[in-house]
Amino acid sequence: MQKKENNQTQAAMEFQSIVRNNIRMILARFPQKQESFALSLQLSQASISKKLNGKADWTSADIANAAGLIKLFYIAILPVL
């Protein structure tokens, strides 16, 4: 696998992209402002914005908390490997 400058493999970057897109789709389906979503995850709005725009990574805790917030199984946000 090819490594990028930020020391992530291509697979890791694709994983982040899939999670980011899945969370974007979920937020579009259940509209709420980034501020309220961020507060629910105990993050700042700026942090959510960075994660949604690919400037910061979604951690496993972020993903689990987001899934719990919208009452989905953790696996629903993750890509099928």
Phi, psi and omega per residue, in radians:
M1 nan 2.511 -3.123
Q2 -1.375 2.380 3.071
K3 -1.766 2.517 3.123
K4 -1.760 3.017 -3.114
E5 -1.006 -0.580 -3.102
N6 -1.428 0.192 3.065
N7 1.241 0.382 3.052
Q8 -1.860 2.488 3.072
T9 -1.284 2.891 3.090
Q10 -1.036 -0.698 -3.141
A11 -1.098 -0.706 3.129
A12 -1.152 -0.685 3.132
M13 -1.200 -0.661 3.087
E14 -1.153 -0.684 3.093
F15 -1.036 -0.835 3.127
Q16 -1.064 -0.708 3.131
S17 -1.098 -0.752 3.135
I18 -1.139 -0.799 3.124
V19 -1.075 -0.802 3.141
R20 -1.024 -0.821 -3.138
N21 -1.153 -0.687 3.116
N22 -1.115 -0.731 3.119
I23 -1.175 -0.684 3.075
R24 -1.030 -0.777 3.138
M25 -1.115 -0.704 3.137
I26 -1.150 -0.743 3.114
L27 -1.123 -0.586 3.102
A28 -1.223 -0.596 -3.128
R29 -1.295 -0.622 -3.139
F30 -2.099 1.318 -2.982
P31 -0.995 2.262 2.968
Q32 -2.722 2.729 -3.119
K33 -1.258 2.675 3.094
Q34 -1.001 -0.606 -3.114
E35 -1.072 -0.804 -3.111
S36 -1.252 -0.639 3.071
F37 -1.097 -0.783 3.135
A38 -1.077 -0.802 3.132
L39 -1.046 -0.704 3.133
S40 -1.119 -0.530 3.125
L41 -1.636 0.036 -3.105
Q42 1.038 0.727 3.077
L43 -2.191 2.914 3.064
S44 -1.465 2.782 3.076
Q45 -1.078 -0.666 3.128
A46 -1.087 -0.681 3.116
S47 -1.125 -0.752 3.097
I48 -1.097 -0.755 3.129
S49 -1.037 -0.781 3.121
K50 -1.090 -0.726 3.134
K51 -1.157 -0.738 -3.136
L52 -1.215 -0.416 -3.133
N53 -1.765 0.137 3.066
G54 1.338 0.240 3.131
K55 -1.599 -0.174 3.057
A56 -2.522 2.645 -3.109
D57 -1.518 2.602 2.987
W58 -1.431 2.178 3.090
T59 -1.472 2.907 3.102
S60 -1.093 -0.599 3.095
A61 -1.155 -0.728 3.087
D62 -1.025 -0.799 -3.100
I63 -1.132 -0.785 3.127
A64 -1.112 -0.736 3.131
N65 -1.152 -0.701 3.107
A66 -1.125 -0.759 3.129
A67 -1.098 -0.745 3.113
G68 -1.123 -0.651 -3.131
L69 -1.107 -0.732 -3.112
I70 -1.717 0.250 3.038
K71 0.987 0.758 3.038
L72 -1.990 2.743 3.016
F73 -1.211 2.512 3.116
Y74 -0.865 -0.713 -3.064
I75 -1.165 -0.399 -3.111
A76 -1.152 -0.430 -3.128
I77 -1.551 -0.414 -3.063
L78 -1.475 2.667 3.086
P79 -1.299 2.728 3.036
V80 -1.400 2.170 -3.093
L81 -1.757 nan nan
